[in-house]
Amino acid sequence: MYLIIAVIILVFLIIFQIAKASEYVAVLKGEEQNRKQTNKVNGFLMFGFMIMGLIGVWYCNELYFKKTLLALPSASEQGEKIDSMLWVTLAITGVVFIITQIILFWFAFRYQESDKRKVYFFHESNKLELLWTVVPAIFLTVLVVIGLRNWNYITGGPPEGSNPLRVEVTGAQFKWIFRYPGKDDQFGKKYYKVIDNANNSLGLVWRDSAALNMKDDPATHDDIVMESTVYVVKDRPVKFIIGSRDVIHDVGLSQFRMKMDAVPGIPTTLWFTPKYTTTEMKKITGNPDFIYEISCDQMCGNSHYAMRGIVQVVTQEEFDVWMAKQKPAYYDAFPEKDPAKKDTAAVKGPLAVVPAKK
């Protein structure tokens, strides 16, 4: 690192000295001769900059590629399509970038001012204009079509008969709230006016209210609500029904190559099929501390940076065991209605009196 810094400083010093020398030459040779000499020096510098720039691009790729997500496989089947789209985009734009940069700097070097060559001016060229308009338009159209197909695919919903796991994801400054339907497989109603951060963070309709013209919705009584961590199943499609409680957030699932806005009042959806459990991905990455992350990819306030959660990918058997241990949020708010506590109270009821032996 210190060697690289020293080389960069040395290069700048050389350029500075060349510039100073050019000034002295200008005084001795006159302004016209100096301009031609400066033009020649700039041509060589352009050529050198092209070489160093291309080497720098290659070096940065060698140095940092393994630290990017592209070095790891997509954690979802749908994400593989996103990766393919990204590689096609990088291939097209990469080839165009290299060609145009080489032409740009080579022309600056090759066609520097010369007394032996005259500049040729032409007013317009319909062929050139047609070429640089039609060709980019064709490539951009191809990229747009691929993008639209993938977009419709991940937002269109899982195929029928795939038995998807449905999870409601709600963004709130600055956390994620997840809800699973209970045994009735239905999400109960919500009403923003009954949101209570202590007991009812989603505003589930749990009681009658004449003032709000609201009636208790039994479908909410078995819904599972949790924060920070969401559990999904390997090889089973999961559909996220996404919303926001306050401002615009964005569900970012970088390892799965998924992303979707969370907009207040406008539900959005996406679906994907996890390919690897969290345990399997720890082995693939060689990182025992690896976690799947759900981040907020939309600036949403002062603590935006801290709005992150964990996605636990498990097997179906592990998910069933985990789900069996979960308690509906309704019973946290109304513990007196919890059947488990009633059963416990019945077992701990008055003991029968056993007659003493004579």
Stockholm file with secondary structure:
# STOCKHOLM 1.0

chainA/1-358         MYLIIAVIILVFLIIFQIAKASEYVAVLKGEEQNRKQTNKVNGFLMFGFMIMGLIGVWYCNELYFKKTLLALPSASEQGEKIDSMLWVTLAITGVVFIITQIILFWFAFRYQESDKRKVYFFHESNKLELLWTVVPAIFLTVLVVIGLRNWNYITGGPPEGSNPLRVEVTGAQFKWIFRYPGKDDQFGKKYYKVIDNANNSLGLVWRDSAALNMKDDPATHDDIVMESTVYVVKDRPVKFIIGSRDVIHDVGLSQFRMKMDAVPGIPTTLWFTPKYTTTEMKKITGNPDFIYEISCDQMCGNSHYAMRGIVQVVTQEEFDVWMAKQKPAYYDAFPEKDPAKKDTAAVKGPLAVVPAKK
#=GR chainA/1-358 SS CHHHHHHHHHHHHHHHHHHHHHHHHHHHHCHHHHHHHHHHHHHHHHHHHHHHHHHHHHHHHHHHGGGSGGGSCCSBHHHHHHHHHHHHHHHHHHHHHHHHHHHHHHHHHHTCCCTTCCCCCCSCCHHHHHHHHHHHHHHHHHHHHHHHHHHHHHHSCCCTTSCCEEEEEEEETTEEEEEECCTTCCCCCBCGGGCBTTTBTTCBCCSCBTTTTBCCCGGGTTCEEEESEEEEETTSCEEEEEEESSSCEEEEEGGGTEEEEEBBTBCEEEEECBCSCHHHHHHHHTCTTCCEEEEECSCCSTTGGGCEEEEEEECHHHHHHHHHTCCCHHHHHCGGGCHHHHHHHHHTSCCCCCCCCC
#=GC SS_cons         CHHHHHHHHHHHHHHHHHHHHHHHHHHHHCHHHHHHHHHHHHHHHHHHHHHHHHHHHHHHHHHHGGGSGGGSCCSBHHHHHHHHHHHHHHHHHHHHHHHHHHHHHHHHHHTCCCTTCCCCCCSCCHHHHHHHHHHHHHHHHHHHHHHHHHHHHHHSCCCTTSCCEEEEEEEETTEEEEEECCTTCCCCCBCGGGCBTTTBTTCBCCSCBTTTTBCCCGGGTTCEEEESEEEEETTSCEEEEEEESSSCEEEEEGGGTEEEEEBBTBCEEEEECBCSCHHHHHHHHTCTTCCEEEEECSCCSTTGGGCEEEEEEECHHHHHHHHHTCCCHHHHHCGGGCHHHHHHHHHTSCCCCCCCCC
//
